[in-house]
Amino acid sequence: MMTDPIADMLTRIRNACQAAHKWVDMPVSRNKIEIARLLEESHFVHAHKVLQDGRFGVLRVYLKYHEGKPVIRHLERVSRPGRRHYVSRDEIPRVRNGLGMAIMSTSAGLLNDRAARNRGVGGEVMALVW
């Protein structure tokens, strides 16, 4: 039984980047699709798509490399099931002075740190990426 599917997703992406894979597959969920969408919009991955396997489906994330090195250099889960991390709109972290991003779960849906700041909403800091 998996207790933290988001941490599993981030670990799969981190391991695939280290092994220089072209893509990584994982079980699909709406949260994972939204996280993959945010990573794609911020140009950390090439693309993502949901494949049907006859059961629940598979999320495939196509990884991105620059000069042989992965674009995602660090991927870290912040808020965990045992220790949630919530911030107000004034406390939203700036990751690597704007070069990275924080993935946040807000009342407006899953947003990156810039979009949350622009909308003026706080929420749960799920992950940091740079």
C-alpha positions as CSV (number, residue, x, y, z in Angstrom):
1,M,0.0,0.0,0.0
2,M,1.4,3.4,-1.0
3,T,0.8,6.2,1.5
4,D,2.1,9.1,-0.5
5,P,1.6,8.8,-4.3
6,I,2.9,12.3,-5.0
7,A,6.2,11.5,-3.3
8,D,6.3,8.3,-5.4
9,M,5.8,10.3,-8.6
10,L,8.6,12.7,-7.7
11,T,10.9,9.9,-6.8
12,R,10.2,8.1,-10.2
13,I,11.0,11.4,-12.1
14,R,14.1,12.0,-10.0
15,N,15.3,8.4,-10.6
16,A,14.6,8.5,-14.3
17,C,16.5,11.7,-14.7
18,Q,19.5,10.2,-13.0
19,A,19.3,7.2,-15.2
20,A,18.9,9.4,-18.4
21,H,15.6,7.8,-19.4
22,K,13.6,9.5,-22.2
23,W,10.3,9.1,-20.3
24,V,8.9,7.7,-17.0
25,D,5.6,5.9,-16.5
26,M,3.5,5.9,-13.3
27,P,-0.1,5.3,-12.1
28,V,-2.4,8.1,-13.1
29,S,-4.4,10.5,-10.9
30,R,-5.8,14.0,-11.3
31,N,-3.2,15.5,-9.0
32,K,-0.3,13.8,-10.9
33,I,-1.7,15.1,-14.2
34,E,-1.8,18.6,-12.8
35,I,1.7,18.4,-11.5
36,A,2.9,17.1,-14.9
37,R,1.1,20.0,-16.5
38,L,2.8,22.5,-14.3
39,L,6.2,20.9,-15.0
40,E,5.5,21.1,-18.7
41,E,4.3,24.8,-18.6
42,S,7.5,25.7,-16.7
43,H,9.7,23.9,-19.3
44,F,11.1,21.3,-16.9
45,V,9.7,18.4,-19.0
46,H,8.9,18.1,-22.7
47,A,5.3,16.7,-22.4
48,H,3.0,14.3,-20.6
49,K,0.2,12.1,-21.7
50,V,-2.3,9.6,-20.3
51,L,-2.1,6.2,-21.8
52,Q,-4.8,3.6,-21.4
53,D,-3.6,0.2,-20.2
54,G,-7.1,-1.5,-19.9
55,R,-7.2,-0.9,-16.2
56,F,-6.7,2.5,-14.6
57,G,-4.4,4.2,-17.0
58,V,-0.7,5.3,-17.0
59,L,0.7,8.8,-16.9
60,R,3.8,9.1,-19.1
61,V,6.1,12.1,-18.6
62,Y,8.7,12.8,-21.2
63,L,11.9,14.2,-19.6
64,K,14.0,17.0,-20.9
65,Y,17.8,17.3,-21.1
66,H,20.2,20.1,-21.9
67,E,23.7,19.2,-23.1
68,G,23.3,15.7,-21.7
69,K,22.2,16.8,-18.2
70,P,18.7,16.7,-16.9
71,V,16.8,20.0,-16.8
72,I,15.4,19.0,-13.4
73,R,18.3,19.2,-11.1
74,H,16.4,19.0,-7.8
75,L,12.9,17.7,-7.0
76,E,11.8,17.7,-3.4
77,R,8.6,16.9,-1.6
78,V,7.8,19.6,1.0
79,S,4.4,18.8,2.5
80,R,4.0,15.2,3.5
81,P,1.0,13.2,4.8
82,G,2.5,13.4,8.4
83,R,3.6,17.0,8.3
84,R,1.7,19.4,6.1
85,H,3.3,22.7,5.2
86,Y,0.9,25.6,4.6
87,V,1.8,29.2,3.8
88,S,-0.1,32.4,3.4
89,R,0.1,34.5,0.3
90,D,2.8,36.6,1.8
91,E,5.0,33.6,2.7
92,I,5.1,31.9,-0.7
93,P,8.7,30.7,-1.2
94,R,10.8,32.0,-4.1
95,V,12.8,29.0,-5.3
96,R,16.3,29.8,-6.5
97,N,15.4,33.5,-6.9
98,G,12.8,32.7,-9.4
99,L,14.7,30.1,-11.5
100,G,12.9,27.2,-9.8
101,M,9.3,26.8,-8.8
102,A,7.2,25.7,-5.9
103,I,4.1,23.6,-6.7
104,M,1.3,24.6,-4.5
105,S,-2.2,23.3,-3.8
106,T,-4.5,26.3,-3.4
107,S,-8.2,27.0,-3.4
108,A,-7.8,27.9,-7.0
109,G,-6.3,24.5,-7.9
110,L,-2.7,23.4,-8.3
111,L,-0.6,26.4,-9.2
112,N,3.1,27.3,-9.3
113,D,4.4,30.0,-7.0
114,R,4.2,32.8,-9.5
115,A,0.6,32.1,-10.3
116,A,-0.3,31.9,-6.6
117,R,1.4,35.2,-5.9
118,N,-0.4,36.8,-8.9
119,R,-3.8,35.5,-7.7
120,G,-3.0,36.4,-4.1
121,V,-3.7,33.0,-2.7
122,G,-1.8,30.8,-0.3
123,G,-2.0,27.1,0.3
124,E,-0.1,23.9,0.8
125,V,3.5,23.8,-0.6
126,M,3.6,20.4,-2.2
127,A,7.1,20.4,-3.9
128,L,10.1,22.4,-4.9
129,V,11.7,22.1,-8.3
130,W,14.8,23.6,-9.8
